[in-house]
Amino acid sequence: MFDILMYLFENYVHSEVEMMVDEDQLTKELTRAGFHQSEILKALSWLEHLADLRESDTPYLCDHNQHSFRIYTPEETEKLDVECRGFLMFLEQINVLSVETREMVIDRVMELDESVLVLEDLKWVILMVLFNAPGHESAYAQMEDLVFEQPEGRLHS
């Protein structure tokens, strides 16, 4: 399923061609690209839920402040290792992620089929979430730099 999401993101995010909205056409294109029907349906459902998060009137957290921190559930710590959780915290500290977008990222990660998500895949999920979150264009651009430009050394510890 993640491969399908990456295929769609890479082929449509910076494309002059608008993302196909006809699910049947998109399914046919993905089938021609070699993806299995069941995985296509899961990926399309994942994208629908991402769109629902963007359009939701209910914020993830009603009350938070600059000094709050995230406590992860056992399921979340299983899927997001220490490196991934540290990266999420780093992104919050440099204002790439807000509390709301962090929660959107975690929500989308938990819906992926992967039992453990590697940091590189997490970065792509973050890009997808920021791309679909109106008003976060500068955060998206900053995240793009972190994904596409490999700085020397570690970004965080």
ABEGO torsion letter per residue (X at the ends): XAAAAAAAAAAAAABABBBBABAAAAAAAAAAAGBBAAAAAAAAAAAAAAAAAAABABBABABBBAABBBBBBAAAAAABBAAAAAAAAAAAAAGABBAAAAAAAAAAAAABABABBBAAAAAAAAAAAAAABBGAAAAAAAAAAAAABBBBEBABX
